[in-house]
Amino acid sequence: MKIYNTLTNVKEEFRPLNENDIKIYVCGPTVYNFFHIGNARPFVVFDTLRRYLEYRGKKVTFVQNFTDVDDKIINKAKEEGVTAGEVSEKYIDEYYKDAAALNIRRATVHPKVTENMDEIIAFVQSLIDKCYAYETEGDVYFSTRAFDGYGKLSGQNIDDLESGVRVDVDEKKRDPLDFALWKARKDGGEIAWESPWGMGRPGWHIECSTMSKKYLGDTIDIHAGGRDLTFPHHENEIAQSEAANGKTFANYWMHNGYITIDDSKMSKSRGNFFTVRDILKDYDGEIIRFFLLSGHYRSPLGFSAELMEQSKNALERMYNAKRTLEHLSEKGSDEMTEAERESLAGIGKYRDKFIASMDDDLNTADAIAALYELISEVNGAVSVGASKEYAKAALAELLELANVLGLLERTGADDVDGATSGGSDDAYDADVQRLIEERAEARESKDWARADKIRDELAERGVTLKDTPQGVQIIRSR
C-alpha cells in the first residue's frame, strides 16, 4: 500500500512499525455542537482506512479523541446556564448517534481530555524540565525556537512566520510564535484543574500529544485529520512530542481535503456549514457516507443538493443489485450454468481492481468504480435469471468489498431506500405490504385490471414490482 505522506509531500510505501498492530491517531471533535459535513469527512475517510487495513488482515489500534474542555465549550455552557461537563457529555452522545448513522465504527479508544489531566500535566512538566517550555504568571508556553525543525510538516520556515497569523500574540510570551501548553484560570467560575503552576487547563495542542503517547506510545504509524489541522495544530504536536520523547512522533501524516460550498471552505466560523444531523433529515447516513467517499480524500469535495441526489441514485443502484442477488439466492434455479461458472471465475479481477485502488493512497473513488464494474458483470449474468449458487457467490463478493467502504450495510426495511427520508416508517411499510398481497390475490384470481392498478399505485409510492421466473422481486426507490 502507498500513502501520500504530508511530511514528505510524496506518495510512500506504507511500512508499519509492527505488521501485527498498526497504530493510528485521528483528531476527533471538539464537543460543543453537532458535527457538520466537513467534520464528517475525516471521520468517514479514516474509518474507511481502518476498515481496509483490517480487511487486509492487519490489527489496528485506532484512537480518536474527544476535546471536552475548550473555550467554545465554556462559552456554550455559559450561554445555556449549564456546566461545561454537561455540554460536552451531551454532544459526545450526539456524536455517537450521527457517527452510527454514517456507519462510522467506534474507535478502539475514545479518550477524553478531562480523563487524562494527570498525564497532560506530567507531559507539560517534562517539557519545562527539558527547557522546551517556560511558565509565566500561571501560563506555560512552548518555546518554538527551541525545537529544531519547527515547520517541517507545513513546509514553513520559522523565520518567515508572522505573528498574528493563526498565532495569538501575548505580551507574556517570550516570542510571539510560542504557543500555550497550559492556561491559567481567567475567573473563579471557569473549569480548571490544580497544577504546579496554579489552577488552569490545558492548551489544545498538548492534549493530542499526551493521549497519543498514552494509548499508542512514543511513535505511531499514522496521524490523520483534516487539512486545516496541518498548521498550527499538527505542527505543534510534532514539536511537543518529539521534544519530550526524543523520537519521531508519527511516520505518516494523512490529511483530507476540504468540503466546499461555492468553492469556499465549509466551516462553522464562516457560517456556511450543514450539520450531519440536518442532512440526515433528508438523506440516509449511508448516502452521506457514499458522497464523502465518492472523491479522492485529498481533493476538495463540493457539497450540494444535486451531488447528494447523485449519490442517492448511485447507491440505489448498488442496493438494487444487492436485492436482486438476495432474491435469486432464494428463488433461483438449482443448477449453475457454464456461463455462470465463467462469470464467477472472472469476478476476482474486480476484487483485484478494488484492492489496487485502495492500495493507491486509499483511492475510494476508483474502488467504487470497480464495484460498479462488478455490478455490471453480475447484472448481465442474471438478466434472464440465475442459479442460487451463482447469486449467493456474487452477493458475497459484492458485500465483501462494499462493506470495506462501509456501504450496503443496511438490511430489509432499514436499507437505504427505507431510510432516505429520515428512517423507515412502520405504517408505510405495512401499507405497502398490504397492497403487494392484494395484487398477488388479484393475479391469482386473474383480475388483471386490479393487479395493474395496484402495481401503478405502488410505483407512485416508489415501489416497483418486477415479475420474474423466480417470483416477484420488490424494488424500492424511496
N, C-alpha and C positions, 0 to 999 in steps of 0.2 A: 504494500500500500504506500502511496505517496501523499504527502500532506504539504500544503503551502504554509511555510513557516514565516510568520510575520517578522520574527527576529532576524532572519537572513534574507527575507524577500525572495526566496526561491522555493520551488517545489522539491521536497526532500523525501527520500525513502524513510518510512517510519520504522524506527528501530527502538522498541520499548526497552526500558531498563530490565524488565522481567517479563518474559513472554507469558508467564502464568498469572500475572496480576498487573494489569495496566492501570496507572493512576491518573485520573482526570479531575481537574478542579474547574468548575464553571461558576462565574459570578452570578449570584441569584438576585432576587428583587429586594428593593427597599420597601418594606410592607406598610404603606400608608394609604394605599388606594388599590383599585383593581388594576391589573396589568393590561397594557394596551398591545395592539397587534405588533408594534415594533419590538416591545419587550418579548413577545411570544416567539419571535424568530430564533434567537439563540436557544431558548428553551427547547423548541422543536428540533432545530438543527443538531444540537449536541446530544439530545436524547436519541436521535437517529444514528449519530456516530457511535454512541454506546451500544445500541441495538446491533449495528453492523459488526462491530468488533466481537460481540458475544456470538453473533451468528457464525463468525469465522472461528469460533472455538476458544476465544480468549475470555479470561476472567477480567472483569473491570470493576475497580473500586471508584465510584463516581460520587464526588462531593459537590453539592450546590448549597451555598449558604443562604440564610435569611439575615439581612441587615435590619435588626429590630430595635435599634436606637439610632436616631438621626434627627437633624433639625426639622426635617419635613414631618416626621412622626410627632415630635414635640409640639410643633405648630398645630398639627391636626388635633392633637389631644386638647390643646387649649381652646381651639375653635369649638370642639364638641363637648367640652366640660368633662372629659374622662381622663384616665391615666394613659401614659404612653404605652404601657403594657397592654391595656385593653385595646388600643388602636392596632398595635402590631399583631396581637393574637387573632383579632377579627380578620385582618387581611391575610394572615397566613392561612387561615381556614378557607378564605375566599380564593386564594391562590390554588390550593389543592383542588377545589371544585372546578375551576376553569382549566387547570392543567389536566385533570382527568378527562374533561370533555374533549381535549385535544390529543388524547391518548399518550400524554407525557407520563412516563413511569416515574415513580418516586426515586430519589437518589439513594445511594447506599447510606449516606448520611446527609441530613439537612441541618447543619449546625446553626445555632443562633448566637449572635454576638453576646447577648446578655448571659448566656450559659457558659461563656468562655472568658470571663473577665479576669480571672486569676492568671490564665495563660497570656492574655494580652498585656497585662501589667508587667509580667515577667519578661516578655519579649521586649517591651519598651525599655525596661531597666537594663537588659543586656546590650541594647544599642547605646545607652548612656555610658555603660561600663567600658564599651569599646571605642568611645569617643566619636561615635557617629550621630549622637543626639545630645541635646542640652535642654535644661529646664530653665524657665524664666517666668516668675510670678504664677506658678501653678500650671503653666502650659509646658509641653515638651515638644520640641521640634527636631526633625531630622535635618542634619547638615548636608544638604545636597552636594555641595562641592567636595565633601569629604569622601564621597563614594566615586571612585574612578570608573568611568564608563556610563555615567548617567546620560540617558538619551539614546542608548543603543537600540531600544525596541522601536521607538518612534522616529529614529533617524535624525534627531535634533542635537545640535551642538549646544552644550550648556551656556557657552558664551554668547550664543545668538538668541537665547530665550529672553524674552522681555517680561518684566514684572507686570502684573495686571492682566495677562492673557492666560486664562484658566488657572491663575495663581493668585491667592489672596495676599495683598500687601498688608503687612502688620508691622508696626514700628517695634514690637517686641522681638521680632526675628533679627538674627544677625545678618541674614541675607534674604532678600525678597523671594528667592526661589526655594527657600526652606519650607517644609510642609509639616502640618501638625500631626503628631502621634498621639497626644493626649491634650484634651481641652479642659481648662479649669471651669468649674461650675459658674455660670453667669449670675444666677439668682437662686434663692433658697428653695424655690418651687420646682426647679429643673431636676430631672432624673440624673443621679450621679452615684459614683462608687468611691469608696475610700482608696487612696493610693499613696505611695511615698511622696507624691507632690501635692497632696490635698485632694479634696472632693472634686471629681470630674468624670469625664467619659472619654472613650477612645475616639481618635480621628477615623475617618472612613478607611483609608488605605491599610492601616495596620491590622484591621480585622481579618482580611483575607489572607495576609501573610501568616498570621497566627493560626487560623483554622486549617489552612493547607498544611502547615507544619505538623499540627497536632494529629490530623486524621490521615495524612498521606506521607509525611516525612519531609526531610530537608529538600530533596529533589524529586520532582514529579515528571511524568511523561508529557502531559498536555495541559496547558492552561488555556481556557477559552472564554469568549464573551463577545459582546458587540464591538464594532469598530470604534465607537465613541469612547470606549474604555482604554484604548491603547495609550493615550496620554490625557491626563497625568496618572490615572489610577494604576494601570498595569506597569507603567514605567516606575512608579513609586513602590509598587510591590516588589519589583526586581531589586531595587536599591535596598530596601529594608531587609528582605530575605537573604540576599547574598552578603550584605554587610554583617548580618547577625550570624549566619550559618557558615560563611566562608565556602559555599558551594553553589553550583548552578541551581537556580530556582526551578526553572521549567525548560525542558529540552525543545518543546514545540509550543508555539503560540498560534492559536487559531482565532480569527476574528471574522464575524459575519458582517455583510454589508447592511446598509440602512434600508428600512421601509420608507418609501417616499410617497408624498401626495403632491401632485402638480410639480414634480421634480424637486421638492423641498423635503428635507429630512423630517420624519414624523417625530415629535417629542411633546412631552407634557408641558415643558416650559413655553413652547410656541403655541400651544393650544390647538394644534392641528392633529389630534390623535383620536383613535377609536378604540375603546376598551374591548377586550375579547368578550366580556360579559354582554356588551351591547350587540356585538356582531352575532353572538350565539342566539339572539332573538330571531334572527333571520336565516342563519345557516348552521347546519350541524358542525360540531367541532372537527370532524374528520375532513370536511370540506375546507375549513380554515387550515388544517394541517397540510392537506394536499396543495393548497395555494402557496404556503410557505416553503414547500419542497419543490415547487414547480420550476424554480430558477436555481442557478448555482449559488451556494450560500455566500460566496464572497462578492457577488454582484448586487447592485441596488435592485430592489424589487418594488415596483409601483403598486399601490393599493387603490382599487376602485370597485364599484359595484359590478361593472362589466367583467372585470377579471375574476371576481368571486363567482359570477354566473358561469363563466367559462370553466372554472374549477369544479363547480357543482355538476355541470354536464359531463365533464371528463371523468369525474369519479363515478357518476351514474353509469357510464359505460363499463367501468370495471365491475360495479355491482351487478349489472345485468349479466355479464359473463359468469360471475360467481353464481348467480341464481340459476342460470341455465345449466351449469355443471352440477349444482346441487340437485336440480330436478332430474337430470339424466342419471345421476348416481343412484336414484331410487327407481326411476321409471324406464331406464334404458334397456337395451337388449342384453341378452346373456352372453353372446359371443362377440369377441373383439375381432374386427375385420383386419385384413392385411394392411389396408390403407391407414387404419388407426395405429397399428404397430409401427408403421413407418413414421407416422406423425410423432408418436411418443419417443421414438428413437432420436428424433431431431430436436426435441424440446430442450434438451440440455444446452443447446447453443444460446438460448435466450438467458439461461442462468449464467452462462459464461459472460455474455454481454453485460448483464446486470452487475456481476462481480467486478468486471473490468472497469465499469463506470464508477462504482463505489470506491474501487481502489485508486482511482484517479482523482484524488483530493475530494472525496465524498461528492461526486457529481450526481446528485439525486435527479436532476433533470433528465440526464441520459439514462439513468436507471429506470425512471418512469417510462421513457420511450421504449426500453427493452421489454417492459411489462406489456405495453400495447402491442408490440410485435408478437409476443406470446399469445395475447388475446386474439389477434387476427388469425394466427395459425389455428388456434382452437376453434374459433368461430367457423372457419372454413371446414374443419373436420366434422363439426356437429351440425352443420346446416341442414342435413337430412336425417338427423338423429344420430345416436351414438350408443355404444355399449356402456354398461355400468362400470366396467373395469377401466375403460378409457377415460370416462368422465371423472371417476374418483382420482385417477393418477394425474390428470390435467388440473383438477381442482387443487390437489395437494401441492402441485408445483406453483400454481398461481398464488395460493395463500402463503406458502413458504416465503416467497420473495416479497409479496405485498406487505406482509407482517413485519419484515425488516424495516420498512418505511413507516410502520405504524398505521397502515391502511388495511381496509377490508376486515376490520376487527369487530364491526357491528354484526349482530345476528338477528334474523327474523324481523319482528316489528320494530326492533331497535336499530335497524340498519340505517344507512344514510338517507333513504327515502322517507322513512317514517319519522325521522328526527329533523328534517330540513327546516321545519317551521317551529323549532324550539322543543322537539321531543315528540314521542309517539303519543297519540290520543286514543285512549281505550274505546271511547264511544265511536270514534271514527272507524277504528279497526273492526269493531263489532258490526257496524252498519255495512261496511264493505263486504265482510264475510257473509252476512245475511243475503246480500244481493248475488254474490257468487253462487251460493247454494240455490237460490231461486232460479238462476239461469240454468244451473245443472238440471233442476227439476223440469224446467221448460223444454230443454233439449231432449230430456228423457221422454216427455210426452209429445215431442215433435211440434211444439208451439214455437216455431222458428221466429215469428214476429216478436213474441215476448222475449225470447232469448236475445235477439238482436237489439231490442230496446234497452234491455238491462246492460248489455255489452257497451252500448253507446253512453249510457248513464255512468257506468264505471270509468269509461275513458275520460269523461268530463271531470271526474274526480282524480284523474291521474293514475288510474289502474287499467293496464292493458291485459287482456286475456288472449293468450296465444294457444290455439288448438294444435297439438302435435300428436304424432302417432303414439307417443308415450303418455298422453293425457294433457290436461290443461295446465299451461305454465302461466303464473301470475307475475306480471312485471309492473312495478310501481314507480311512478315518477314524481312523487311529492313526499 
